[in-house]
Amino acid sequence: MPQHKSSVKRVRQDIKRRIHNRALRAKMRTLVKNVEKAADKETAEKNLAAAVSYLDRMAVKGIIHKNNAANKKSALVKFVNNL
């Protein structure tokens, strides 16, 4: 257990941030799955736009690395183009 007041506060902040970041990553994974499960190209393209936008936001916020976001976007675009 932390001994200093500031360390105790930091632990509380870390717990809150971890919970928040997990929720953001879960939403990101859901959006990616929606693109991959789309039945037709039109739906996939609509879902792709939402997923790409969200991936960019996660990269800017530092939830995921920018190269991770770029790799995911590239794979999704390639998938939709092959439909």
C-alpha positions as CSV (number, residue, x, y, z in Angstrom):
1,M,0.0,0.0,0.0
2,P,1.2,3.5,-0.7
3,Q,2.3,5.5,2.3
4,H,2.2,9.1,0.9
5,K,-1.0,11.0,0.4
6,S,-0.1,11.8,-3.2
7,S,0.5,8.1,-3.8
8,V,-2.9,7.1,-2.4
9,K,-4.5,9.7,-4.7
10,R,-2.5,8.4,-7.7
11,V,-3.8,4.8,-7.0
12,R,-7.4,6.1,-7.0
13,Q,-6.8,8.0,-10.3
14,D,-5.2,4.9,-11.9
15,I,-8.2,2.7,-11.0
16,K,-10.6,5.2,-12.5
17,R,-8.6,5.7,-15.6
18,R,-8.2,1.9,-16.1
19,I,-11.9,1.4,-15.9
20,H,-12.6,4.2,-18.3
21,N,-9.9,3.1,-20.8
22,R,-11.2,-0.5,-20.7
23,A,-14.7,0.8,-21.7
24,L,-13.2,2.8,-24.5
25,R,-11.2,-0.2,-25.8
26,A,-14.3,-2.4,-25.6
27,K,-16.3,0.0,-27.7
28,M,-13.4,0.1,-30.2
29,R,-13.4,-3.7,-30.5
30,T,-17.2,-3.7,-31.0
31,L,-17.0,-1.2,-33.8
32,V,-14.2,-3.2,-35.5
33,K,-16.3,-6.4,-35.2
34,N,-19.3,-4.6,-36.7
35,V,-17.3,-3.9,-39.8
36,E,-16.1,-7.5,-40.1
37,K,-19.6,-9.0,-39.6
38,A,-21.4,-6.7,-42.1
39,A,-23.4,-8.7,-44.6
40,D,-23.1,-6.3,-47.6
41,K,-20.6,-3.8,-48.7
42,E,-22.9,-0.8,-48.1
43,T,-23.3,-1.6,-44.4
44,A,-19.6,-2.4,-44.1
45,E,-18.7,1.0,-45.5
46,K,-21.0,2.8,-43.1
47,N,-19.6,0.8,-40.1
48,L,-16.1,1.4,-41.5
49,A,-16.5,5.2,-41.3
50,A,-17.5,5.0,-37.6
51,A,-14.7,2.6,-36.8
52,V,-12.0,4.6,-38.5
53,S,-13.2,7.8,-36.8
54,Y,-13.2,6.1,-33.4
55,L,-9.8,4.5,-33.9
56,D,-8.3,8.0,-34.8
57,R,-9.8,9.4,-31.6
58,M,-8.3,6.6,-29.5
59,A,-4.9,7.2,-31.0
60,V,-5.1,10.9,-30.3
61,K,-6.1,10.3,-26.7
62,G,-3.3,7.8,-26.2
63,I,-5.5,4.8,-25.5
64,I,-3.8,2.9,-28.4
65,H,-0.6,3.7,-30.3
66,K,-1.0,5.6,-33.5
67,N,0.6,2.8,-35.5
68,N,-1.8,0.3,-33.9
69,A,-4.7,2.5,-35.1
70,A,-3.2,2.8,-38.6
71,N,-2.7,-1.0,-38.8
72,K,-6.3,-1.7,-37.8
73,K,-7.7,0.9,-40.2
74,S,-5.6,-0.5,-43.0
75,A,-6.8,-4.0,-42.4
76,L,-10.5,-2.9,-42.2
77,V,-10.2,-0.9,-45.4
78,K,-8.6,-3.9,-47.1
79,F,-11.4,-6.2,-45.8
80,V,-14.2,-3.8,-47.0
81,N,-12.6,-3.4,-50.5
82,N,-12.5,-7.2,-50.9
83,L,-16.2,-7.6,-50.2
